[in-house]
Amino acid sequence: MRRTRKLFSHSTKYTQLTSTNYTRLLTIVIVAFTLWKYNKLFLPKKQLKIACWILRTNSSDSILRSAAIRNSWGKYCDELEFIDSNTPGIKVQWIDTYEDISAKSFCAWHFMFDKYVNNIPRSKRADFIVKADTDTYIIGPNMRHYLSQFDPGSLYYIGRKLVNQRGQAFVAGTAIILSAATLQLFVNANLADLKFCAFKQFRSHRQAEDLALSRCLKTLGVHPHGTQDDTGAERFMVLSPDVMRLGGSNSGFPKWYLRYSANTKLGPGCCSTEAIAFHYVSLAELSLRLIFANDTWLWQNISAV
């Protein structure tokens, strides 16, 4: 009798399901289901389809920048959405202030999922979803060539990798790219009210929407994909071509960049010949073309080509 009681006690100890274990189990189930679903849906390989969304306000400057993007690099997106409170079909759960960007971004990711991924015919379904700002410049051919090597049915979280003071790696600045499977996983985690992926916690990051996304994806086992080229040069720049071209010192970099970026090289060799995106570009520059010459990226008037 004593032995039976001992065995029962031993069994109970290991069958108790703690909150932490439940969360881990739920995460595993969500990830496994998502990968199974998308490995089924995306085979065999189809022509690459990219859906882009631009976070903007209703200011005159933002509207002008949106028009410039639509007429320049936006043409390399198969689908292009400008996200604000007037976007048809979007669920507005944010206040139009800088402090509520995380909520706005959360709604935008879900909007893109519903419109371009979820229950969409395979021929029209987006493979990758690209988030950018109105001061982002993307070199379209390089973006399409780079993404063509990846399986949209696998978990990819792509862009410029930075690391904060807590050691958390995240994609920030110029562009954030999710494979369709990763976006599906993000949405599933929210529907399951998984910690860090639920709307309330995502929104609590306020203006740090990039950190909010990375924290959610980290709990799901998805980490930033390395995007440097074979020489170690960056494909995604969180600063403008002019700043990156300064060379000689770090004087042209803001302090936050020096804290968070492992690669702070300026001048020749700083930016990959296969560069995909730059940030903090002017309205006028959005209507120009970037070319690689003399070991750096330079602006060129489209009419001169």
C-alpha positions as CSV (number, residue, x, y, z in Angstrom):
1,M,0.0,0.0,0.0
2,R,2.8,2.3,0.9
3,R,4.5,1.6,-2.5
4,T,1.3,2.3,-4.4
5,R,0.9,5.7,-2.7
6,K,4.5,6.6,-3.6
7,L,4.0,5.7,-7.3
8,F,0.8,7.8,-7.4
9,S,2.5,10.7,-5.8
10,H,5.4,10.5,-8.3
11,S,3.0,10.3,-11.3
12,T,1.0,13.4,-10.1
13,K,4.1,15.4,-9.9
14,Y,4.8,15.0,-13.6
15,T,1.3,15.3,-14.9
16,Q,0.6,18.7,-13.5
17,L,0.3,21.1,-16.4
18,T,1.7,24.5,-15.4
19,S,0.8,27.8,-17.1
20,T,4.3,27.9,-18.6
21,N,4.2,24.4,-20.0
22,Y,0.7,25.0,-21.4
23,T,2.0,28.1,-23.3
24,R,5.0,26.1,-24.6
25,L,2.7,23.3,-25.7
26,L,0.3,25.6,-27.4
27,T,3.2,27.4,-29.2
28,I,4.5,24.0,-30.5
29,V,1.0,23.1,-31.8
30,I,0.5,26.4,-33.5
31,V,3.9,26.3,-35.2
32,A,3.5,22.7,-36.3
33,F,0.1,23.3,-37.8
34,T,1.2,26.5,-39.6
35,L,4.2,24.8,-41.2
36,W,2.2,21.7,-42.2
37,K,-0.5,23.9,-43.8
38,Y,1.9,26.0,-45.8
39,N,4.2,23.3,-46.9
40,K,1.0,21.7,-48.4
41,L,-0.2,24.9,-50.0
42,F,3.0,26.3,-51.5
43,L,4.1,23.2,-53.3
44,P,5.0,23.1,-56.2
45,K,6.7,26.4,-56.5
46,K,4.7,29.2,-58.2
47,Q,5.7,32.6,-59.5
48,L,6.8,34.9,-56.7
49,K,4.1,37.3,-55.4
50,I,4.9,40.1,-53.1
51,A,2.4,42.3,-51.2
52,C,3.6,45.6,-49.8
53,W,2.1,47.8,-47.2
54,I,3.1,51.4,-46.3
55,L,2.4,52.9,-42.9
56,R,1.3,56.5,-43.4
57,T,-0.8,59.3,-42.0
58,N,-3.2,61.6,-43.7
59,S,-0.8,64.5,-43.8
60,S,-0.1,66.2,-47.1
61,D,3.6,65.2,-47.0
62,S,2.6,61.5,-46.4
63,I,0.1,61.6,-49.3
64,L,2.8,63.1,-51.6
65,R,5.3,60.4,-50.6
66,S,2.7,57.7,-51.2
67,A,2.2,59.0,-54.7
68,A,6.0,59.0,-55.3
69,I,6.3,55.4,-54.0
70,R,3.4,54.2,-56.2
71,N,5.1,55.7,-59.2
72,S,8.6,54.4,-58.4
73,W,9.6,51.3,-56.3
74,G,6.0,50.4,-55.5
75,K,5.7,49.1,-59.1
76,Y,7.8,46.1,-58.0
77,C,5.2,45.0,-55.5
78,D,2.4,42.8,-56.9
79,E,0.1,44.4,-54.4
80,L,0.5,47.8,-52.7
81,E,-1.5,49.1,-49.8
82,F,-1.2,52.4,-48.0
83,I,-2.4,52.0,-44.5
84,D,-4.2,54.7,-42.6
85,S,-7.6,55.1,-41.0
86,N,-9.3,55.5,-44.4
87,T,-8.0,52.2,-45.9
88,P,-11.0,50.3,-47.1
89,G,-11.7,47.2,-45.1
90,I,-9.2,47.7,-42.3
91,K,-10.3,47.4,-38.7
92,V,-9.3,50.6,-37.0
93,Q,-8.3,49.9,-33.4
94,W,-5.8,52.7,-33.0
95,I,-5.5,56.4,-32.4
96,D,-3.7,58.4,-35.0
97,T,-0.7,59.4,-32.9
98,Y,2.9,58.3,-32.9
99,E,2.5,56.7,-29.5
100,D,-0.1,54.2,-31.0
101,I,1.9,52.9,-33.9
102,S,2.1,49.4,-32.5
103,A,-1.7,49.1,-32.6
104,K,-1.8,50.5,-36.1
105,S,0.9,48.1,-37.3
106,F,-0.9,45.1,-35.6
107,C,-4.1,46.0,-37.5
108,A,-2.2,46.4,-40.7
109,W,-0.5,42.9,-40.5
110,H,-3.9,41.3,-39.9
111,F,-5.5,43.3,-42.8
112,M,-2.8,42.1,-45.1
113,F,-3.2,38.5,-44.0
114,D,-7.0,38.6,-44.5
115,K,-6.7,40.3,-47.9
116,Y,-3.7,38.5,-49.5
117,V,-3.0,35.3,-47.6
118,N,-6.0,33.8,-45.8
119,N,-8.3,31.6,-48.0
120,I,-7.0,33.2,-51.1
121,P,-6.7,31.2,-54.3
122,R,-3.1,29.9,-54.7
123,S,-2.4,31.9,-57.9
124,K,-3.3,35.1,-56.1
125,R,-1.9,34.4,-52.6
126,A,1.0,36.6,-51.5
127,D,4.3,34.7,-50.8
128,F,5.9,37.5,-48.8
129,I,4.5,40.6,-47.1
130,V,6.7,43.7,-47.0
131,K,6.2,46.5,-44.5
132,A,7.8,49.9,-45.2
133,D,7.4,53.6,-44.3
134,T,6.8,56.6,-46.5
135,D,10.6,57.5,-46.2
136,T,11.7,54.0,-47.3
137,Y,13.3,53.4,-50.7
138,I,13.4,49.8,-52.0
139,I,15.4,48.6,-54.9
140,G,12.7,46.5,-56.4
141,P,14.7,44.1,-58.7
142,N,17.1,43.3,-55.8
143,M,14.2,42.6,-53.4
144,R,12.5,40.2,-55.8
145,H,15.7,38.4,-56.7
146,Y,16.6,38.0,-53.0
147,L,13.2,36.8,-51.9
148,S,13.0,34.3,-54.8
149,Q,15.5,32.0,-53.0
150,F,13.2,31.5,-50.0
151,D,10.2,29.2,-49.5
152,P,7.2,31.2,-48.4
153,G,5.9,28.1,-46.6
154,S,8.8,28.3,-44.2
155,L,9.3,30.7,-41.3
156,Y,11.2,33.8,-42.4
157,Y,11.5,37.2,-40.7
158,I,13.7,39.4,-42.9
159,G,15.2,42.8,-42.7
160,R,18.0,44.7,-40.9
161,K,18.9,43.0,-37.7
162,L,19.6,45.1,-34.7
163,V,20.1,44.1,-31.1
164,N,18.8,46.2,-28.1
165,Q,20.5,46.6,-24.7
166,R,18.6,43.5,-23.4
167,G,20.1,41.3,-26.1
168,Q,16.8,41.1,-28.0
169,A,17.4,40.8,-31.8
170,F,14.8,42.5,-33.9
171,V,14.2,43.8,-37.4
172,A,13.8,47.5,-37.6
173,G,13.9,50.6,-39.7
174,T,13.8,50.4,-43.5
175,A,11.6,47.3,-44.0
176,I,10.2,44.3,-42.3
177,I,9.4,41.2,-44.5
178,L,7.5,38.2,-43.4
179,S,6.9,35.0,-45.3
180,A,3.3,34.0,-45.7
181,A,3.8,31.1,-43.2
182,T,5.3,33.6,-40.6
183,L,2.3,35.9,-41.0
184,Q,-0.1,33.0,-40.6
185,L,1.8,32.0,-37.4
186,F,1.6,35.5,-36.0
187,V,-2.2,35.6,-36.7
188,N,-2.7,32.2,-35.2
189,A,-0.8,33.1,-32.1
190,N,-3.0,36.2,-31.6
191,L,-6.2,34.2,-32.1
192,A,-4.9,31.8,-29.4
193,D,-4.3,34.9,-27.2
194,L,-0.7,33.8,-26.8
195,K,1.5,35.9,-24.6
196,F,3.2,38.9,-26.3
197,C,1.1,38.2,-29.5
198,A,-2.2,39.3,-28.2
199,F,-3.4,42.8,-29.2
200,K,-3.3,44.4,-25.8
201,Q,0.4,43.4,-25.1
202,F,1.4,44.2,-28.7
203,R,-0.1,47.7,-28.3
204,S,1.6,48.3,-25.0
205,H,4.9,48.8,-27.0
206,R,3.5,52.1,-28.2
207,Q,5.8,53.5,-30.8
208,A,8.1,50.5,-30.8
209,E,6.1,48.3,-33.2
210,D,9.2,46.6,-34.5
211,L,10.1,45.4,-31.0
212,A,6.5,44.3,-30.4
213,L,6.6,42.1,-33.5
214,S,10.0,40.6,-32.6
215,R,9.0,39.8,-29.1
216,C,5.9,37.9,-30.4
217,L,7.9,36.0,-33.0
218,K,10.6,35.2,-30.6
219,T,8.1,33.3,-28.4
220,L,7.1,31.3,-31.5
221,G,10.8,30.4,-32.2
222,V,11.1,32.8,-35.2
223,H,14.2,35.0,-35.2
224,P,15.6,37.6,-37.7
225,H,17.2,36.0,-40.7
226,G,20.7,37.1,-41.5
227,T,20.7,39.4,-44.5
228,Q,24.3,40.4,-45.0
229,D,25.9,39.3,-48.4
230,D,28.9,37.1,-48.8
231,T,31.3,39.9,-48.0
232,G,29.5,40.9,-44.8
233,A,28.0,44.0,-46.3
234,E,24.4,45.0,-45.4
235,R,21.4,44.6,-47.8
236,F,19.1,46.6,-45.6
237,M,20.1,50.0,-44.5
238,V,18.2,51.9,-41.7
239,L,19.8,55.2,-42.9
240,S,19.9,57.1,-46.2
241,P,22.4,56.5,-49.0
242,D,23.9,59.9,-48.3
243,V,24.6,59.1,-44.7
244,M,26.0,55.7,-45.5
245,R,28.4,57.3,-48.0
246,L,30.1,59.7,-45.5
247,G,32.9,57.3,-44.7
248,G,35.9,58.0,-42.4
249,S,34.2,58.0,-39.0
250,N,30.9,57.3,-37.2
251,S,30.1,61.0,-36.9
252,G,27.3,60.6,-39.4
253,F,25.4,57.9,-37.4
254,P,22.8,58.7,-34.7
255,K,23.7,57.4,-31.2
256,W,20.8,54.8,-31.2
257,Y,22.3,53.2,-34.3
258,L,25.7,52.9,-32.7
259,R,24.2,51.2,-29.7
260,Y,22.0,48.7,-31.6
261,S,24.0,47.9,-34.7
262,A,26.9,45.4,-34.8
263,N,27.9,46.7,-38.2
264,T,28.6,50.5,-38.1
265,K,30.7,50.7,-41.3
266,L,30.4,53.8,-43.4
267,G,31.6,54.6,-46.9
268,P,32.9,52.2,-49.5
269,G,32.0,48.6,-48.6
270,C,29.3,49.5,-46.1
271,C,26.4,48.6,-48.3
272,S,26.0,45.5,-50.4
273,T,26.0,45.7,-54.2
274,E,22.8,43.7,-53.7
275,A,21.3,46.3,-51.4
276,I,17.5,46.1,-51.1
277,A,16.4,49.1,-49.0
278,F,17.4,52.5,-47.5
279,H,15.6,54.6,-45.0
280,Y,15.1,58.3,-44.2
281,V,15.0,59.4,-47.8
282,S,13.6,62.7,-48.9
283,L,10.4,63.2,-50.9
284,A,12.4,64.3,-53.9
285,E,14.6,61.2,-53.7
286,L,11.6,58.9,-53.8
287,S,11.2,59.8,-57.5
288,L,14.8,59.1,-58.4
289,R,16.7,55.9,-59.1
290,L,19.5,54.4,-57.0
291,I,22.5,53.0,-59.0
292,F,25.7,51.4,-57.7
293,A,28.8,53.2,-59.0
294,N,32.3,53.9,-57.6
295,D,31.7,51.3,-54.8
296,T,28.7,53.2,-53.4
297,W,25.0,53.8,-54.0
298,L,24.2,57.1,-55.8
299,W,21.0,58.9,-56.8
300,Q,20.2,59.3,-60.5
301,N,17.5,61.1,-62.3
302,I,15.3,58.6,-64.0
303,S,15.2,60.8,-67.2
304,A,19.0,60.4,-67.4
305,V,18.7,56.6,-67.8
